[in-house]
Amino acid sequence: MASLYSPLTTGALALQNRFVMAPMSRNRATADGLATALMAQYYAQRASAGLMISEGIQPSITGQGFAQSPGLHNQQQADSWRPVTAAVHRQGGRIVAQLMHAGRIGHPSLYASAHQSLAPSAIAANGLAYTAAGPQPYPVPRAMTGADIRQCIDDFAIAARFAIEAGFDGVEIHAGNGFLLHQFMTQHCNQRTDQYGGSVQNRLRLTLEVVAAVADAIGAHRTGVRLSPQNPYNDMQEADATTLYPALCRQLPADLAYLHLMEAANRDMTLLIRQLWQGCLILNPHHSAQSGPVTPQIAAEVLQQDLADAVAFGALFLANPDLVARSRRGGPYNQPDPSFFYGGDATGYTDYPTLQLSPRAEPESLS
Ligand SMILES: Cc1cc2nc3c(=O)[nH]c(=O)nc-3n(C[C@H](O)[C@H](O)[C@H](O)COP(=O)(O)O)c2cc1C
């Protein structure tokens, strides 16, 4: 049984421990999608994680879903990430870039280009976008043409190359949480009649083609994939998840750096995927709807039960930059403040305190 504190090497990623910081959008990039010095500080503070997964980063202008989210689709953006990855590496950490195309989750007023969102079909998500004019219903997106789809696949590959050029250790393809790739997977929002809609195989096609293009661009050993089966977030409904996800797991390249699963009170699905996927599995465990933010205790149980090889922590890592050291001491933990999650300055971002450790209680001396 692996300990949370034991190292793990998977593909090109050498993790010093099995604490993974889950991807978390914090909306503090510039309006042009550039990473900032404050973002470098935020990530460097959390570099004692075995692996950090960056916030969702748009691989194209049309992939942007939220105000002040960062991009990786031009040279200036790639250059802006260099100080971030360098700061993380100076602290001995590892960081991959989460490439996230939001699809129909967005609103034209959120971005300079005021573009209409793209999606598999012209079906609006039920929900509200948070715009400068207050919450507004998600508008009806434009159904992607064949040319849009080819462009989207290219955009992921180009963004992956930019990520490596910017010093990231790899890339995580976001295929969950109701964003574009997930939208293609379900008939609820994919009613296409071409080769990207209809059968399970057709609905998986875009994800598989994006994964293949990214792996071709930067190597499967530097590529991870995030899934969130049966998670209703962002107006998702999945009628055939128990067929679709096994089919996906069987077809993902076996030499991917990892598969990352966000569990949504569906342990049976986790067990099924653990059985089918022979590669490295990172789990963001939520055994029941009541499970709160992932804690070191939950994570230790996950490893004890061999449900996964590493565990992703969201809110607790956000609020505890020194989560690994705190965990070694058994806490205490700062509580995350949701009012500062999205957008703003250093408040609720880089000002969560670390434990003041006395020399006798240095984390290294505890095991
Ligand atoms: C502020 C915030 C932003 C998030 N942004 C993203 C994101 O950009 N990409 C993503 O895949 N998940 C995102 N998530 C989901 C987290 O990765 C994670 O799955 C979720 O917080 C549940 O884990 P936890 O219970 O440990 O917090 C976000 C969560 C939070 C709290």
The ligand as an SDF file (V2000), in Angstrom:
LIG
                    3D

 31 33  0  0  0  0  0  0  0  0999 V2000
  -12.3950   27.6510   -7.1690 C   0  0  0  0  0  0  0  0  0  0  0  0
  -12.4950   26.3770   -7.9470 C   0  0  0  0  0  0  0  0  0  0  0  0
  -12.1840   26.3950   -9.2990 C   0  0  0  0  0  0  0  0  0  0  0  0
  -12.2250   25.2080  -10.0450 C   0  0  0  0  0  0  0  0  0  0  0  0
  -11.8200   25.2290  -11.3620 N   0  0  0  0  0  0  0  0  0  0  0  0
  -11.6580   24.0610  -12.0300 C   0  0  0  0  0  0  0  0  0  0  0  0
  -11.0300   24.0450  -13.3140 C   0  0  0  0  0  0  0  0  0  0  0  0
  -10.5880   25.0590  -13.8610 O   0  0  0  0  0  0  0  0  0  0  0  0
  -10.9030   22.8390  -13.9290 N   0  0  0  0  0  0  0  0  0  0  0  0
  -11.3600   21.6770  -13.3690 C   0  0  0  0  0  0  0  0  0  0  0  0
  -11.2130   20.6050  -13.9650 O   0  0  0  0  0  0  0  0  0  0  0  0
  -11.9450   21.6680  -12.1470 N   0  0  0  0  0  0  0  0  0  0  0  0
  -12.0690   22.8200  -11.4650 C   0  0  0  0  0  0  0  0  0  0  0  0
  -12.5780   22.8070  -10.1840 N   0  0  0  0  0  0  0  0  0  0  0  0
  -12.9270   21.5230   -9.5530 C   0  0  0  0  0  0  0  0  0  0  0  0
  -11.7540   21.0110   -8.7040 C   0  0  0  0  0  0  0  0  0  0  0  0
  -10.6850   20.5950   -9.5490 O   0  0  0  0  0  0  0  0  0  0  0  0
  -12.1810   19.8190   -7.8160 C   0  0  0  0  0  0  0  0  0  0  0  0
  -12.6070   18.7700   -8.6400 O   0  0  0  0  0  0  0  0  0  0  0  0
  -13.2770   20.2230   -6.8500 C   0  0  0  0  0  0  0  0  0  0  0  0
  -12.9030   21.3630   -6.1000 O   0  0  0  0  0  0  0  0  0  0  0  0
  -13.6050   19.0760   -5.8890 C   0  0  0  0  0  0  0  0  0  0  0  0
  -12.4830   18.7280   -5.1030 O   0  0  0  0  0  0  0  0  0  0  0  0
  -12.4220   19.1370   -3.5400 P   0  0  0  0  0  0  0  0  0  0  0  0
  -13.6140   18.4860   -2.9250 O   0  0  0  0  0  0  0  0  0  0  0  0
  -11.1470   18.6100   -3.0180 O   0  0  0  0  0  0  0  0  0  0  0  0
  -12.4960   20.6420   -3.4940 O   0  0  0  0  0  0  0  0  0  0  0  0
  -12.6000   23.9840   -9.4310 C   0  0  0  0  0  0  0  0  0  0  0  0
  -12.9370   23.9930   -8.0730 C   0  0  0  0  0  0  0  0  0  0  0  0
  -12.8660   25.1620   -7.3310 C   0  0  0  0  0  0  0  0  0  0  0  0
  -13.1670   25.1130   -5.8550 C   0  0  0  0  0  0  0  0  0  0  0  0
  1  2  1  0
  2  3  1  0
  2 30  2  0
  3  4  2  0
  4  5  1  0
  4 28  1  0
  5  6  2  0
  6  7  1  0
  6 13  1  0
  7  8  2  0
  7  9  1  0
  9 10  1  0
 10 11  2  0
 10 12  1  0
 12 13  2  0
 13 14  1  0
 14 15  1  0
 14 28  1  0
 15 16  1  0
 16 17  1  0
 16 18  1  0
 18 19  1  0
 18 20  1  0
 20 21  1  0
 20 22  1  0
 22 23  1  0
 23 24  1  0
 24 25  2  0
 24 26  1  0
 24 27  1  0
 28 29  2  0
 29 30  1  0
 30 31  1  0
M  END
$$$$
